[in-house]
Each structure stands twice: as C-alpha cells, then as structure tokens.
Amino acid sequence: MATVTHPYNPAELLDTPEARAEYLSLIMADGDPAEISQALGVVARAHGMTAVAKTAA
C-alpha cells in the first residue's frame, strides 16, 4: 500500500499575533540565518501578504 501524504503549511497554524511572535522567538534563539529567513516568509504568509505589503509601503 502506498503512503499518502498531505501538504504541510506552517502558516496555517500561526493564526494569532502571539503565535507568530512565539514562532519567531524560537527560530531566532537558534540563530541560523537560513531558518530565520524561512520563518519570516512563513510569518508573512500567516499574517497575509497583502497586509505586509500595505504596511511596508
């Protein structure tokens, strides 16, 4: 029998500002620049790219 997999999107789990802050804190504690870069992208998707773009402008 073949193994069935499902896509995993961590941004779906970061549905509150507190969850996003905790996630970033945990990632930054390790200090790996590649992980921090990836985490920032995940948090941006969780927050909503449109909202991020409006805030940045």
SEFIZA-3560 file (N, C-alpha, C; in Angstrom, 3 decimals):
REM SEFIZA-3560
<numar><xx>0.847</xx><yy>-1.173</yy><zz>0.000</zz><atom>N</atom></numar>
<numar><xx>0.000</xx><yy>0.000</yy><zz>0.000</zz><atom>CA</atom></numar>
<numar><xx>0.898</xx><yy>1.245</yy><zz>0.000</zz><atom>C</atom></numar>
<numar><xx>0.565</xx><yy>2.199</yy><zz>-0.822</zz><atom>N</atom></numar>
<numar><xx>1.339</xx><yy>3.426</yy><zz>-0.937</zz><atom>CA</atom></numar>
<numar><xx>1.060</xx><yy>4.353</yy><zz>0.242</zz><atom>C</atom></numar>
<numar><xx>2.071</xx><yy>5.073</yy><zz>0.630</zz><atom>N</atom></numar>
<numar><xx>1.921</xx><yy>6.056</yy><zz>1.697</zz><atom>CA</atom></numar>
<numar><xx>1.258</xx><yy>7.303</yy><zz>1.138</zz><atom>C</atom></numar>
<numar><xx>0.250</xx><yy>7.791</yy><zz>1.835</zz><atom>N</atom></numar>
<numar><xx>-0.448</xx><yy>9.004</yy><zz>1.421</zz><atom>CA</atom></numar>
<numar><xx>0.099</xx><yy>10.163</yy><zz>2.246</zz><atom>C</atom></numar>
<numar><xx>0.502</xx><yy>11.218</yy><zz>1.570</zz><atom>N</atom></numar>
<numar><xx>0.994</xx><yy>12.407</yy><zz>2.262</zz><atom>CA</atom></numar>
<numar><xx>0.100</xx><yy>13.594</yy><zz>1.942</zz><atom>C</atom></numar>
<numar><xx>0.147</xx><yy>14.567</yy><zz>2.807</zz><atom>N</atom></numar>
<numar><xx>-0.648</xx><yy>15.783</yy><zz>2.631</zz><atom>CA</atom></numar>
<numar><xx>0.287</xx><yy>16.977</yy><zz>2.753</zz><atom>C</atom></numar>
<numar><xx>0.022</xx><yy>18.038</yy><zz>1.995</zz><atom>N</atom></numar>
<numar><xx>0.878</xx><yy>19.219</yy><zz>2.086</zz><atom>CA</atom></numar>
<numar><xx>0.804</xx><yy>19.818</yy><zz>3.495</zz><atom>C</atom></numar>
<numar><xx>1.932</xx><yy>20.324</yy><zz>3.969</zz><atom>N</atom></numar>
<numar><xx>2.005</xx><yy>20.952</yy><zz>5.279</zz><atom>CA</atom></numar>
<numar><xx>2.340</xx><yy>22.420</yy><zz>5.101</zz><atom>C</atom></numar>
<numar><xx>1.521</xx><yy>23.276</yy><zz>5.651</zz><atom>N</atom></numar>
<numar><xx>1.747</xx><yy>24.709</yy><zz>5.577</zz><atom>CA</atom></numar>
<numar><xx>1.777</xx><yy>25.252</yy><zz>7.004</zz><atom>C</atom></numar>
<numar><xx>2.958</xx><yy>25.532</yy><zz>7.548</zz><atom>N</atom></numar>
<numar><xx>3.032</xx><yy>26.011</yy><zz>8.931</zz><atom>CA</atom></numar>
<numar><xx>2.338</xx><yy>27.348</yy><zz>9.136</zz><atom>C</atom></numar>
<numar><xx>2.162</xx><yy>28.125</yy><zz>8.086</zz><atom>N</atom></numar>
<numar><xx>1.493</xx><yy>29.423</yy><zz>8.216</zz><atom>CA</atom></numar>
<numar><xx>0.052</xx><yy>29.264</yy><zz>8.695</zz><atom>C</atom></numar>
<numar><xx>-0.566</xx><yy>28.146</yy><zz>8.383</zz><atom>N</atom></numar>
<numar><xx>-1.947</xx><yy>27.914</yy><zz>8.808</zz><atom>CA</atom></numar>
<numar><xx>-2.063</xx><yy>27.809</yy><zz>10.325</zz><atom>C</atom></numar>
<numar><xx>-0.998</xx><yy>27.416</yy><zz>10.995</zz><atom>N</atom></numar>
<numar><xx>-1.023</xx><yy>27.251</yy><zz>12.448</zz><atom>CA</atom></numar>
<numar><xx>-0.734</xx><yy>28.551</yy><zz>13.195</zz><atom>C</atom></numar>
<numar><xx>-0.217</xx><yy>29.538</yy><zz>12.506</zz><atom>N</atom></numar>
<numar><xx>0.148</xx><yy>30.805</yy><zz>13.136</zz><atom>CA</atom></numar>
<numar><xx>-0.976</xx><yy>31.819</yy><zz>12.945</zz><atom>C</atom></numar>
<numar><xx>-2.081</xx><yy>31.564</yy><zz>13.612</zz><atom>N</atom></numar>
<numar><xx>-3.287</xx><yy>32.358</yy><zz>13.365</zz><atom>CA</atom></numar>
<numar><xx>-3.475</xx><yy>33.531</yy><zz>14.322</zz><atom>C</atom></numar>
<numar><xx>-2.559</xx><yy>33.739</yy><zz>15.253</zz><atom>N</atom></numar>
<numar><xx>-2.647</xx><yy>34.887</yy><zz>16.158</zz><atom>CA</atom></numar>
<numar><xx>-1.297</xx><yy>35.601</yy><zz>16.196</zz><atom>C</atom></numar>
<numar><xx>-1.305</xx><yy>36.883</yy><zz>16.546</zz><atom>N</atom></numar>
<numar><xx>-0.026</xx><yy>37.591</yy><zz>16.672</zz><atom>CA</atom></numar>
<numar><xx>0.896</xx><yy>36.942</yy><zz>17.717</zz><atom>C</atom></numar>
<numar><xx>0.305</xx><yy>36.412</yy><zz>18.761</zz><atom>N</atom></numar>
<numar><xx>1.100</xx><yy>35.762</yy><zz>19.803</zz><atom>CA</atom></numar>
<numar><xx>1.788</xx><yy>34.504</yy><zz>19.274</zz><atom>C</atom></numar>
<numar><xx>1.071</xx><yy>33.733</yy><zz>18.473</zz><atom>N</atom></numar>
<numar><xx>1.640</xx><yy>32.512</yy><zz>17.896</zz><atom>CA</atom></numar>
<numar><xx>2.780</xx><yy>32.854</yy><zz>16.943</zz><atom>C</atom></numar>
<numar><xx>2.599</xx><yy>33.906</yy><zz>16.142</zz><atom>N</atom></numar>
<numar><xx>3.649</xx><yy>34.323</yy><zz>15.220</zz><atom>CA</atom></numar>
<numar><xx>4.883</xx><yy>34.812</yy><zz>15.979</zz><atom>C</atom></numar>
<numar><xx>4.675</xx><yy>35.576</yy><zz>17.054</zz><atom>N</atom></numar>
<numar><xx>5.791</xx><yy>36.078</yy><zz>17.852</zz><atom>CA</atom></numar>
<numar><xx>6.550</xx><yy>34.935</yy><zz>18.522</zz><atom>C</atom></numar>
<numar><xx>5.831</xx><yy>33.969</yy><zz>19.059</zz><atom>N</atom></numar>
<numar><xx>6.475</xx><yy>32.825</yy><zz>19.709</zz><atom>CA</atom></numar>
<numar><xx>7.282</xx><yy>32.018</yy><zz>18.699</zz><atom>C</atom></numar>
<numar><xx>6.724</xx><yy>31.816</yy><zz>17.528</zz><atom>N</atom></numar>
<numar><xx>7.419</xx><yy>31.080</yy><zz>16.467</zz><atom>CA</atom></numar>
<numar><xx>8.730</xx><yy>31.775</yy><zz>16.108</zz><atom>C</atom></numar>
<numar><xx>8.669</xx><yy>33.091</yy><zz>15.897</zz><atom>N</atom></numar>
<numar><xx>9.882</xx><yy>33.828</yy><zz>15.553</zz><atom>CA</atom></numar>
<numar><xx>10.902</xx><yy>33.799</yy><zz>16.693</zz><atom>C</atom></numar>
<numar><xx>10.432</xx><yy>33.887</yy><zz>17.920</zz><atom>N</atom></numar>
<numar><xx>11.341</xx><yy>33.838</yy><zz>19.064</zz><atom>CA</atom></numar>
<numar><xx>12.093</xx><yy>32.515</yy><zz>19.108</zz><atom>C</atom></numar>
<numar><xx>11.381</xx><yy>31.429</yy><zz>18.882</zz><atom>N</atom></numar>
<numar><xx>12.014</xx><yy>30.111</yy><zz>18.897</zz><atom>CA</atom></numar>
<numar><xx>13.033</xx><yy>29.968</yy><zz>17.769</zz><atom>C</atom></numar>
<numar><xx>12.697</xx><yy>30.453</yy><zz>16.597</zz><atom>N</atom></numar>
<numar><xx>13.604</xx><yy>30.349</yy><zz>15.458</zz><atom>CA</atom></numar>
<numar><xx>14.837</xx><yy>31.230</yy><zz>15.667</zz><atom>C</atom></numar>
<numar><xx>14.636</xx><yy>32.438</yy><zz>16.180</zz><atom>N</atom></numar>
<numar><xx>15.758</xx><yy>33.352</yy><zz>16.358</zz><atom>CA</atom></numar>
<numar><xx>16.689</xx><yy>32.903</yy><zz>17.483</zz><atom>C</atom></numar>
<numar><xx>16.185</xx><yy>32.143</yy><zz>18.425</zz><atom>N</atom></numar>
<numar><xx>17.025</xx><yy>31.646</yy><zz>19.510</zz><atom>CA</atom></numar>
<numar><xx>18.132</xx><yy>30.749</yy><zz>18.967</zz><atom>C</atom></numar>
<numar><xx>17.852</xx><yy>30.031</yy><zz>17.896</zz><atom>N</atom></numar>
<numar><xx>18.849</xx><yy>29.161</yy><zz>17.280</zz><atom>CA</atom></numar>
<numar><xx>19.900</xx><yy>29.974</yy><zz>16.527</zz><atom>C</atom></numar>
<numar><xx>19.472</xx><yy>31.065</yy><zz>15.898</zz><atom>N</atom></numar>
<numar><xx>20.390</xx><yy>31.975</yy><zz>15.231</zz><atom>CA</atom></numar>
<numar><xx>20.816</xx><yy>31.594</yy><zz>13.828</zz><atom>C</atom></numar>
<numar><xx>20.229</xx><yy>30.573</yy><zz>13.233</zz><atom>N</atom></numar>
<numar><xx>20.592</xx><yy>30.165</yy><zz>11.874</zz><atom>CA</atom></numar>
<numar><xx>19.936</xx><yy>31.120</yy><zz>10.874</zz><atom>C</atom></numar>
<numar><xx>20.735</xx><yy>31.886</yy><zz>10.115</zz><atom>N</atom></numar>
<numar><xx>20.165</xx><yy>32.869</yy><zz>9.179</zz><atom>CA</atom></numar>
<numar><xx>19.199</xx><yy>32.267</yy><zz>8.161</zz><atom>C</atom></numar>
<numar><xx>19.472</xx><yy>31.067</yy><zz>7.686</zz><atom>N</atom></numar>
<numar><xx>18.582</xx><yy>30.439</yy><zz>6.703</zz><atom>CA</atom></numar>
<numar><xx>17.221</xx><yy>30.133</yy><zz>7.328</zz><atom>C</atom></numar>
<numar><xx>17.229</xx><yy>29.649</yy><zz>8.568</zz><atom>N</atom></numar>
<numar><xx>15.968</xx><yy>29.357</yy><zz>9.251</zz><atom>CA</atom></numar>
<numar><xx>15.192</xx><yy>30.637</yy><zz>9.558</zz><atom>C</atom></numar>
<numar><xx>15.916</xx><yy>31.692</yy><zz>9.928</zz><atom>N</atom></numar>
<numar><xx>15.257</xx><yy>32.974</yy><zz>10.211</zz><atom>CA</atom></numar>
<numar><xx>14.609</xx><yy>33.515</yy><zz>8.945</zz><atom>C</atom></numar>
<numar><xx>15.307</xx><yy>33.441</yy><zz>7.827</zz><atom>N</atom></numar>
<numar><xx>14.757</xx><yy>33.900</yy><zz>6.558</zz><atom>CA</atom></numar>
<numar><xx>13.490</xx><yy>33.126</yy><zz>6.193</zz><atom>C</atom></numar>
<numar><xx>13.544</xx><yy>31.819</yy><zz>6.341</zz><atom>N</atom></numar>
<numar><xx>12.374</xx><yy>30.992</yy><zz>6.038</zz><atom>CA</atom></numar>
<numar><xx>11.225</xx><yy>31.322</yy><zz>6.990</zz><atom>C</atom></numar>
<numar><xx>11.523</xx><yy>31.512</yy><zz>8.268</zz><atom>N</atom></numar>
<numar><xx>10.488</xx><yy>31.809</yy><zz>9.259</zz><atom>CA</atom></numar>
<numar><xx>9.811</xx><yy>33.146</yy><zz>8.973</zz><atom>C</atom></numar>
<numar><xx>10.591</xx><yy>34.126</yy><zz>8.528</zz><atom>N</atom></numar>
<numar><xx>9.990</xx><yy>35.420</yy><zz>8.191</zz><atom>CA</atom></numar>
<numar><xx>8.999</xx><yy>35.275</yy><zz>7.038</zz><atom>C</atom></numar>
<numar><xx>9.327</xx><yy>34.431</yy><zz>6.075</zz><atom>N</atom></numar>
<numar><xx>8.394</xx><yy>34.168</yy><zz>4.978</zz><atom>CA</atom></numar>
<numar><xx>7.134</xx><yy>33.474</yy><zz>5.458</zz><atom>C</atom></numar>
<numar><xx>7.285</xx><yy>32.532</yy><zz>6.364</zz><atom>N</atom></numar>
<numar><xx>6.125</xx><yy>31.819</yy><zz>6.916</zz><atom>CA</atom></numar>
<numar><xx>5.229</xx><yy>32.792</yy><zz>7.675</zz><atom>C</atom></numar>
<numar><xx>5.834</xx><yy>33.648</yy><zz>8.482</zz><atom>N</atom></numar>
<numar><xx>5.050</xx><yy>34.619</yy><zz>9.259</zz><atom>CA</atom></numar>
<numar><xx>4.369</xx><yy>35.624</yy><zz>8.331</zz><atom>C</atom></numar>
<numar><xx>5.041</xx><yy>36.035</yy><zz>7.282</zz><atom>N</atom></numar>
<numar><xx>4.429</xx><yy>36.961</yy><zz>6.320</zz><atom>CA</atom></numar>
<numar><xx>3.208</xx><yy>36.322</yy><zz>5.666</zz><atom>C</atom></numar>
<numar><xx>3.325</xx><yy>35.045</yy><zz>5.291</zz><atom>N</atom></numar>
<numar><xx>2.163</xx><yy>34.359</yy><zz>4.712</zz><atom>CA</atom></numar>
<numar><xx>1.053</xx><yy>34.199</yy><zz>5.743</zz><atom>C</atom></numar>
<numar><xx>1.420</xx><yy>33.924</yy><zz>6.980</zz><atom>N</atom></numar>
<numar><xx>0.413</xx><yy>33.753</yy><zz>8.037</zz><atom>CA</atom></numar>
<numar><xx>-0.329</xx><yy>35.063</yy><zz>8.290</zz><atom>C</atom></numar>
<numar><xx>0.407</xx><yy>36.156</yy><zz>8.264</zz><atom>N</atom></numar>
<numar><xx>-0.206</xx><yy>37.467</yy><zz>8.508</zz><atom>CA</atom></numar>
<numar><xx>-1.026</xx><yy>37.916</yy><zz>7.306</zz><atom>C</atom></numar>
<numar><xx>-0.602</xx><yy>37.525</yy><zz>6.142</zz><atom>N</atom></numar>
<numar><xx>-1.267</xx><yy>37.926</yy><zz>4.902</zz><atom>CA</atom></numar>
<numar><xx>-0.339</xx><yy>38.819</yy><zz>4.105</zz><atom>C</atom></numar>
<numar><xx>0.018</xx><yy>38.377</yy><zz>2.936</zz><atom>N</atom></numar>
<numar><xx>0.983</xx><yy>39.126</yy><zz>2.128</zz><atom>CA</atom></numar>
<numar><xx>0.464</xx><yy>40.513</yy><zz>1.766</zz><atom>C</atom></numar>
<numar><xx>-0.831</xx><yy>40.661</yy><zz>1.566</zz><atom>N</atom></numar>
<numar><xx>-1.390</xx><yy>41.971</yy><zz>1.242</zz><atom>CA</atom></numar>
<numar><xx>-1.194</xx><yy>42.942</yy><zz>2.405</zz><atom>C</atom></numar>
<numar><xx>-1.453</xx><yy>42.465</yy><zz>3.614</zz><atom>N</atom></numar>
<numar><xx>-1.270</xx><yy>43.308</yy><zz>4.797</zz><atom>CA</atom></numar>
<numar><xx>0.201</xx><yy>43.674</yy><zz>4.975</zz><atom>C</atom></numar>
<numar><xx>1.088</xx><yy>42.744</yy><zz>4.734</zz><atom>N</atom></numar>
<numar><xx>2.514</xx><yy>43.020</yy><zz>4.844</zz><atom>CA</atom></numar>
<numar><xx>2.920</xx><yy>44.077</yy><zz>3.815</zz><atom>C</atom></numar>
<numar><xx>2.452</xx><yy>43.948</yy><zz>2.597</zz><atom>N</atom></numar>
<numar><xx>2.795</xx><yy>44.900</yy><zz>1.538</zz><atom>CA</atom></numar>
<numar><xx>2.249</xx><yy>46.291</yy><zz>1.854</zz><atom>C</atom></numar>
<numar><xx>1.034</xx><yy>46.369</yy><zz>2.369</zz><atom>N</atom></numar>
<numar><xx>0.467</xx><yy>47.680</yy><zz>2.724</zz><atom>CA</atom></numar>
<numar><xx>1.254</xx><yy>48.344</yy><zz>3.847</zz><atom>C</atom></numar>
<numar><xx>1.673</xx><yy>47.550</yy><zz>4.815</zz><atom>N</atom></numar>
<numar><xx>2.443</xx><yy>48.081</yy><zz>5.935</zz><atom>CA</atom></numar>
<numar><xx>3.816</xx><yy>48.543</yy><zz>5.487</zz><atom>C</atom></numar>
<numar><xx>4.423</xx><yy>47.823</yy><zz>4.562</zz><atom>N</atom></numar>
<numar><xx>5.762</xx><yy>48.143</yy><zz>4.100</zz><atom>CA</atom></numar>
<numar><xx>5.784</xx><yy>49.373</yy><zz>3.210</zz><atom>C</atom></numar>
<numar><xx>4.685</xx><yy>49.694</yy><zz>2.563</zz><atom>N</atom></numar>
<numar><xx>4.648</xx><yy>50.816</yy><zz>1.614</zz><atom>CA</atom></numar>
<numar><xx>4.579</xx><yy>52.152</yy><zz>2.293</zz><atom>C</atom></numar>
//
